[in-house]
Amino acid sequence: MGRFQNPDMLPLFITASCEVSAFDHWAYESLGQKTVLLDNRGAIASVGATRKSFPDPNHGLMIHFLANIVNYRNPVGYSLANAKLRYTQSTINDEMYILFGDPNLRITPPERDSTMTIITGNESRNTLHSRELARLQGRFSAMGLSGEAQLMAYDPLRQYSIGHIAVSQAGTKIFDGGVSVSNSEFDGGFYVPDDIISGNTGLITAYHWDAANKKDYLSYYHPLALSDEVLPDAPANDGPPTISLYLGSYDFREGDTVSTSPTLYAKISDGNGINVTGSAGHNILLVIDNSLQPIPITEYFSYDRDSYTSGTIVYPLQNLSEGLHTVQVIAFDNFNLPAVQSTSFIARKSAAISLENLLVYPNPIKKDGYITFIISESAEITLDVFTMSGRRIRRIQTQVQPGFQTIPFDGRDDMGAKLANNTYFIRVRAKKRRR
């Protein structure tokens, strides 16, 4: 139960399997009960069998149950009762299924629209090929929507069997990024990677949440035909991806001091897009301190808004030892050309804020300059300038993120008067920012 980490995002938990909701066992609480009883985690409701159940009748019951919930948008309790009345191949098996939760609960899917279109360089082709740029246009069913939608594309379903039951698994994600929505319309695109499975059951979705009205919308294209064949007119590879690494904040410079649990930011770009399929040998990998066990971090990558060539990884590093460390990120473009980038930093426990390398540039200041330093935590900064006699003549207050800082200083006092040629003292005080 401890693996449920989904506060405020409680799903309907469905288990078409034996005894998952055996609520009347004298020795333990069933899995169906436990998922519902977790405090703001687990599930909003659960459906499962109290006794032994069987694959074929389970399958038939679930088809009708899910159709009631998703297609007809009926309450959960009504959907289960209706499925039992409609599917009577095994009434004894149906009797095993119960609902833990509010029977009037509705699991409301997004409003769907299938008017999305694909624009390619050759309108006579209905199949997208590896290394081809697909441009998309679509709209949502409601009027006047604006903001951002999450655009995702998947290659064809994987089909296999469990026993004699045909089962399908969602295809591999080949694109994931945000697109702008204006007056309910959007457009976007992506490069089809080399690492796809050919077939005609691919899928493209665009999801939008209307926060003002608390409703969500889905635009989709299905079925999507894909081929791993590279056509003769495919573009040439323009080189490997470029990678920029930052620790703690985008102000990071190599060698900076950060906390022992900093966030890694990796900005990756390539004219042919980044391979996000997670396929064998082409994962985006993180190597810490030259470890022989790299960490796959592909799932942490998301394309920048309205871009199919650049994106960012945001990955939390946890509990590093104090001292010098190196990180290395390996990424591939959609044509599987790799790139490697590394950086180094000093990790220091952040019970107290660490502030180092306080400098003034240029020194002496003739007109405008900067006061620079490295700080280990997000902080509220108070910077004071004093004369040789100890009189404070200038105060600057600002907020900073971890890493290298440059505070502009115009060489004037609090009254705006230019400072005379002399020697001055600078004091910097840092207070942890309230979160």
Phi, psi and omega in degrees: 000332181295346181278350174285112178231069186224053180300138178066012177224071188263118181270174167275125184262113183244126178227102178275071186208169187291133163059018181293332180244039179286079187288341187261014177287136187287339191260340186205162171273140182286164178299321179300319178293313186298321182296328181278328185277351177298143182281106178056031173215178177079242187225154175282334177196162179220147177235128181194176183266143178272342181222189180298134177228171190231149190303310186298307178293329174301315182298313180297318180297317183292328177300313180289322180297312182291324177298321178296318183288309190275307186283320183259353175056041178275159175300157184298314181298314178298319183297318180291316179296318180296320179296322179293324179287325182281324184255105187242020179299325180215088181295330178296317178296319180298324182299338183289343189268131180227167178244127166260110180143182181286118181294341179272001180295136176249129173265094191268113178284164178298152171292131190254148177217133185246033182268008179298139178235155179247133178245120178240175179290341181231103185291345182280347181264138178255001182242135174273135181250158174307140179074012179263142177271122177255125174256139186239146170225141180197177178210163177257161190289333180271159180267150170076018179282145177212162180126233184224144174240151177263117182261127180225142179232143182229145174279180190300158177300149170265127181252133175203180184235143169246107190068239178249015180259125178286132183231143175240148178238140181305144179291172180285138178289128181246352175203144178206109181196166181269147175228148180284143177243128178224124182052041177072004181250154180209161169214154182197197180181173177195155172272135177283121183286165174294327186273069175235165173256130178291146179161179184238027179240027176291171186211140171235132179231150172230120185247133179229134176253120177269096186295326183296318182256002178052050175227152178238156187224150180225127170247140186214160173233120181199138001276147178255124179268129181231149176223138178276006176285135176265122182281157182300331182270013179296146181292152176284155178286130183268013178121172182287165177296156170257139184230132174237131185247141179220145176241126176085312179198171180283358174273359184299141170234146183307133181093355180296161174264130180228178179287174179278355174227063183277165173264131176270127173247125178236112176267122186235134179217152177197141182297342179252011180084168184254137178288113180244018182287338184069021182290158184304128179084353183231024173291154164281124189241146174244128177244121180254124177053043176059030179299148177275000179239085179295154182256121176290126181233021181304320184294346180271000181270137173220136179295149174296156181302131178061029179229144171239016180237346183218151180196185187222142169256132173239109188229125180279123171272140188237133166053052174285151174287155178291143178127193183281136178223158172234147172232146180225132178243132179244128180221157181237146171278177183293347176262008175070030171269126187270161172218150181228137175219143181222161175206167180232157181201167177250125178264136180217136179300142190248037173299323173239151180287135177256129179231122187225166172054051177285120183221157173246134181222132347286165179225109011280156177275125178266321180226283177241150179204195183220148169253121187242150176194170176244131182232148188267347185222158167297133188207158169266123188254134169240117184246120181245141176246130183239151171281174178298333180276356178095008180276128179282128183241349181207137174230132176237127178239134181202176176241142184226159173260166179300147176117199183284132184239143173232111181259116180298139178220122186267008178071027180235161178272185184294339179271357181091001181280141180290135181289142178286158176298118182186185176255135182230155177257145177239131175239131178242125175244136184235134178233132181303135179288142176284134183264000000 
